[in-house]
Amino acid sequence: MSKVNILIVEDNSIMAKALKKKLKDGGYNVLVANSADVALKYIESHPFDLMITDINLEDEHVNGIDLVKKLNKTKSKPVIYLTAYGDDETLKSVSDTNHCYFLSKPYDSNQLLQIVKLTVYKYKLNNIEKVYLSENIIFDISNNILYKEDKEIQLTTKENLILTLLVYRKNQIVSTDDIVQFVWQDEPISPATMRKLISRMREKLDDITIETHHGLGYRLKV
């Protein structure tokens, strides 16, 4: 499995250095642009899978949102925004771009790493294509299709997202908080809603085991 390449755009050298170390320790390749000009050059000439950018850069003409708009013209890459400002005008500008997460400063580095992991799972940046869940069940992650004995099993969008997350972290307990963030992106849901969704998945996937770990989360046993 190839490593995921992350472009960081951060003009605060101390924060950029700390973030780079955190991501490298997490197993990612990291490229840092310390200015808007450098970031624009990297967007044009360097391969990367995911961009993390501060919105407020020390450039009166170009900010992080402008960089993402430039990126969106030529490439479809997931983006995580970092900012110390969460005013309505900033939020409106962010909503007009193709992005996946918005994190306010000061942020918790462990939380950011978790968001990066979820983004990698969601956008299938690990280059995993097919996973055998049992002798008869195969999950084609590239196309989000589940097969049982070569026949497709129909899943709803949310069922598919939950299964994708559980597959990437198979044999590990996935917390309910991680599932909520990945599937609903922090939209409030009741525990009963998640239980009902998991129960419906179990009925469709009777050959595999989705364990409930009360107070912790769920585990796909493969």
LUMVEX-437821 format. One record per residue (C-alpha): residue number from 1; residue in three letters; y, x, z. Coordinates in nm, 3 decimals. Layout:
// residues N
NODE   resi   resn     north      east        up
NODE    NUM    ala         Y         X         Z
...
//
This chain:
// residues 222
NODE   resi   resn     north      east        up
NODE      1    met     0.000     0.000     0.000
NODE      2    ser     0.335     0.152    -0.101
NODE      3    lys     0.620     0.176     0.147
NODE      4    val     0.913    -0.064     0.125
NODE      5    asn     1.244     0.099     0.023
NODE      6    ile     1.550    -0.021     0.214
NODE      7    leu     1.913     0.043     0.123
NODE      8    ile     2.151     0.043     0.421
NODE      9    val     2.523    -0.002     0.355
NODE     10    glu     2.708     0.092     0.674
NODE     11    asp     3.030     0.294     0.702
NODE     12    asn     2.990     0.354     1.076
NODE     13    ser     2.795     0.680     1.076
NODE     14    ile     2.659     0.637     1.430
NODE     15    met     2.528     0.286     1.361
NODE     16    ala     2.389     0.393     1.023
NODE     17    lys     2.203     0.686     1.178
NODE     18    ala     2.053     0.468     1.455
NODE     19    leu     1.949     0.198     1.210
NODE     20    lys     1.795     0.451     0.972
NODE     21    lys     1.586     0.601     1.254
NODE     22    lys     1.469     0.258     1.370
NODE     23    leu     1.357     0.159     1.022
NODE     24    lys     1.193     0.494     0.945
NODE     25    asp     1.003     0.471     1.275
NODE     26    gly     0.897     0.125     1.158
NODE     27    gly     0.736     0.276     0.849
NODE     28    tyr     1.004     0.215     0.586
NODE     29    asn     1.172     0.445     0.335
NODE     30    val     1.547     0.436     0.398
NODE     31    leu     1.849     0.520     0.182
NODE     32    val     2.197     0.510     0.340
NODE     33    ala     2.527     0.443     0.164
NODE     34    asn     2.823     0.517     0.391
NODE     35    ser     3.086     0.361     0.164
NODE     36    ala     3.126     0.084    -0.091
NODE     37    asp     3.160     0.338    -0.373
NODE     38    val     2.833     0.509    -0.284
NODE     39    ala     2.663     0.173    -0.244
NODE     40    leu     2.770     0.063    -0.593
NODE     41    lys     2.626     0.384    -0.739
NODE     42    tyr     2.299     0.336    -0.551
NODE     43    ile     2.273    -0.027    -0.666
NODE     44    glu     2.296     0.094    -1.024
NODE     45    ser     2.076     0.401    -1.006
NODE     46    his     1.835     0.393    -0.710
NODE     47    pro     1.527     0.174    -0.671
NODE     48    phe     1.510    -0.032    -0.351
NODE     49    asp     1.336    -0.349    -0.233
NODE     50    leu     1.573    -0.477     0.035
NODE     51    met     1.941    -0.427     0.119
NODE     52    ile     2.097    -0.439     0.465
NODE     53    thr     2.475    -0.439     0.446
NODE     54    asp     2.766    -0.461     0.683
NODE     55    ile     3.020    -0.715     0.557
NODE     56    asn     3.333    -0.538     0.683
NODE     57    leu     3.349    -0.202     0.509
NODE     58    glu     3.645     0.036     0.521
NODE     59    asp     3.748    -0.049     0.168
NODE     60    glu     4.037    -0.285     0.101
NODE     61    his     3.896    -0.384    -0.238
NODE     62    val     3.519    -0.417    -0.182
NODE     63    asn     3.326    -0.558     0.114
NODE     64    gly     2.956    -0.625     0.171
NODE     65    ile     2.976    -0.970     0.016
NODE     66    asp     3.129    -0.822    -0.300
NODE     67    leu     2.843    -0.572    -0.315
NODE     68    val     2.586    -0.850    -0.296
NODE     69    lys     2.761    -1.044    -0.571
NODE     70    lys     2.746    -0.731    -0.784
NODE     71    leu     2.378    -0.689    -0.700
NODE     72    asn     2.301    -1.054    -0.782
NODE     73    lys     2.428    -1.007    -1.137
NODE     74    thr     2.151    -0.765    -1.230
NODE     75    lys     1.880    -0.775    -0.962
NODE     76    ser     1.706    -1.026    -0.740
NODE     77    lys     1.672    -0.848    -0.407
NODE     78    pro     1.662    -0.990    -0.053
NODE     79    val     1.972    -0.912     0.153
NODE     80    ile     2.036    -0.903     0.527
NODE     81    tyr     2.402    -0.923     0.630
NODE     82    leu     2.543    -0.757     0.942
NODE     83    thr     2.889    -0.848     1.070
NODE     84    ala     3.106    -0.859     1.378
NODE     85    tyr     3.278    -1.170     1.241
NODE     86    gly     3.127    -1.518     1.219
NODE     87    asp     3.431    -1.724     1.127
NODE     88    asp     3.404    -2.019     0.889
NODE     89    glu     3.561    -1.832     0.599
NODE     90    thr     3.309    -1.547     0.628
NODE     91    leu     3.017    -1.789     0.658
NODE     92    lys     3.135    -1.979     0.349
NODE     93    ser     3.158    -1.655     0.150
NODE     94    val     2.810    -1.552     0.264
NODE     95    ser     2.664    -1.889     0.167
NODE     96    asp     2.783    -1.837    -0.191
NODE     97    thr     2.555    -1.533    -0.234
NODE     98    asn     2.180    -1.487    -0.257
NODE     99    his     2.080    -1.363     0.088
NODE    100    cys     1.809    -1.425     0.345
NODE    101    tyr     1.949    -1.347     0.691
NODE    102    phe     2.286    -1.313     0.867
NODE    103    leu     2.296    -1.114     1.193
NODE    104    ser     2.600    -1.084     1.418
NODE    105    lys     2.705    -0.755     1.574
NODE    106    pro     2.628    -0.624     1.825
NODE    107    tyr     2.265    -0.691     1.731
NODE    108    asp     1.941    -0.600     1.901
NODE    109    ser     1.764    -0.331     1.695
NODE    110    asn     1.421    -0.476     1.776
NODE    111    gln     1.536    -0.817     1.655
NODE    112    leu     1.663    -0.664     1.332
NODE    113    leu     1.332    -0.483     1.280
NODE    114    gln     1.153    -0.815     1.330
NODE    115    ile     1.378    -0.980     1.071
NODE    116    val     1.306    -0.695     0.828
NODE    117    lys     0.932    -0.746     0.879
NODE    118    leu     0.965    -1.120     0.818
NODE    119    thr     1.168    -1.053     0.503
NODE    120    val     0.900    -0.814     0.378
NODE    121    tyr     0.634    -1.081     0.436
NODE    122    lys     0.840    -1.361     0.286
NODE    123    tyr     0.932    -1.175    -0.032
NODE    124    lys     0.591    -1.005    -0.064
NODE    125    leu     0.736    -0.655    -0.078
NODE    126    asn     0.408    -0.489     0.032
NODE    127    asn     0.243    -0.519    -0.309
NODE    128    ile    -0.057    -0.701    -0.164
NODE    129    glu    -0.201    -0.945    -0.416
NODE    130    lys    -0.531    -1.103    -0.302
NODE    131    val    -0.685    -1.129     0.041
NODE    132    tyr    -1.039    -1.250     0.113
NODE    133    leu    -1.020    -1.481     0.414
NODE    134    ser    -1.390    -1.561     0.405
NODE    135    glu    -1.679    -1.527     0.164
NODE    136    asn    -1.557    -1.829    -0.032
NODE    137    ile    -1.180    -1.838     0.033
NODE    138    ile    -0.927    -1.610    -0.140
NODE    139    phe    -0.550    -1.615    -0.091
NODE    140    asp    -0.351    -1.491    -0.392
NODE    141    ile    -0.028    -1.385    -0.222
NODE    142    ser     0.148    -1.289    -0.546
NODE    143    asn     0.126    -1.646    -0.673
NODE    144    asn     0.097    -1.827    -0.337
NODE    145    ile    -0.230    -1.992    -0.436
NODE    146    leu    -0.533    -2.047    -0.213
NODE    147    tyr    -0.876    -2.069    -0.373
NODE    148    lys    -1.207    -2.191    -0.239
NODE    149    glu    -1.500    -2.116    -0.468
NODE    150    asp    -1.252    -2.073    -0.757
NODE    151    lys    -1.093    -2.415    -0.694
NODE    152    glu    -0.732    -2.432    -0.579
NODE    153    ile    -0.661    -2.576    -0.234
NODE    154    gln    -0.327    -2.756    -0.234
NODE    155    leu    -0.087    -2.648     0.041
NODE    156    thr     0.261    -2.774     0.120
NODE    157    thr     0.550    -2.527     0.111
NODE    158    lys     0.555    -2.487     0.490
NODE    159    glu     0.176    -2.459     0.510
NODE    160    asn     0.194    -2.186     0.248
NODE    161    leu     0.462    -1.997     0.439
NODE    162    ile     0.266    -2.014     0.766
NODE    163    leu    -0.050    -1.896     0.592
NODE    164    thr     0.137    -1.608     0.426
NODE    165    leu     0.266    -1.487     0.762
NODE    166    leu    -0.075    -1.525     0.930
NODE    167    val    -0.247    -1.341     0.643
NODE    168    tyr    -0.011    -1.044     0.660
NODE    169    arg    -0.073    -1.026     1.034
NODE    170    lys    -0.436    -1.130     1.029
NODE    171    asn    -0.632    -1.074     1.351
NODE    172    gln    -0.302    -1.046     1.538
NODE    173    ile    -0.132    -1.312     1.748
NODE    174    val     0.180    -1.436     1.569
NODE    175    ser     0.431    -1.583     1.812
NODE    176    thr     0.563    -1.934     1.766
NODE    177    asp     0.915    -1.785     1.755
NODE    178    asp     0.816    -1.567     1.458
NODE    179    ile     0.666    -1.866     1.280
NODE    180    val     0.977    -2.078     1.339
NODE    181    gln     1.206    -1.802     1.211
NODE    182    phe     0.990    -1.734     0.907
NODE    183    val     0.922    -2.095     0.806
NODE    184    trp     1.220    -2.291     0.937
NODE    185    gln     1.471    -2.002     0.976
NODE    186    asp     1.561    -2.111     1.330
NODE    187    glu     1.600    -2.479     1.239
NODE    188    pro     1.511    -2.668     1.559
NODE    189    ile     1.158    -2.812     1.553
NODE    190    ser     0.938    -2.958     1.823
NODE    191    pro     0.612    -2.795     1.938
NODE    192    ala     0.436    -3.113     1.827
NODE    193    thr     0.557    -3.060     1.469
NODE    194    met     0.406    -2.712     1.456
NODE    195    arg     0.080    -2.828     1.617
NODE    196    lys     0.051    -3.107     1.362
NODE    197    leu     0.109    -2.866     1.074
NODE    198    ile    -0.148    -2.616     1.205
NODE    199    ser    -0.398    -2.899     1.259
NODE    200    arg    -0.354    -3.014     0.901
NODE    201    met    -0.410    -2.659     0.778
NODE    202    arg    -0.732    -2.633     0.979
NODE    203    glu    -0.864    -2.944     0.808
NODE    204    lys    -0.798    -2.790     0.466
NODE    205    leu    -0.931    -2.447     0.564
NODE    206    asp    -1.248    -2.541     0.746
NODE    207    asp    -1.416    -2.208     0.657
NODE    208    ile    -1.162    -1.993     0.841
NODE    209    thr    -1.040    -1.983     1.199
NODE    210    ile    -0.681    -2.028     1.314
NODE    211    glu    -0.687    -1.971     1.688
NODE    212    thr    -0.436    -2.123     1.929
NODE    213    his    -0.319    -1.888     2.205
NODE    214    his    -0.133    -2.116     2.442
NODE    215    gly     0.211    -1.990     2.536
NODE    216    leu     0.185    -1.709     2.280
NODE    217    gly     0.121    -1.832     1.926
NODE    218    tyr    -0.155    -1.840     1.664
NODE    219    arg    -0.402    -1.592     1.518
NODE    220    leu    -0.583    -1.597     1.186
NODE    221    lys    -0.928    -1.456     1.257
NODE    222    val    -1.072    -1.282     0.952
//
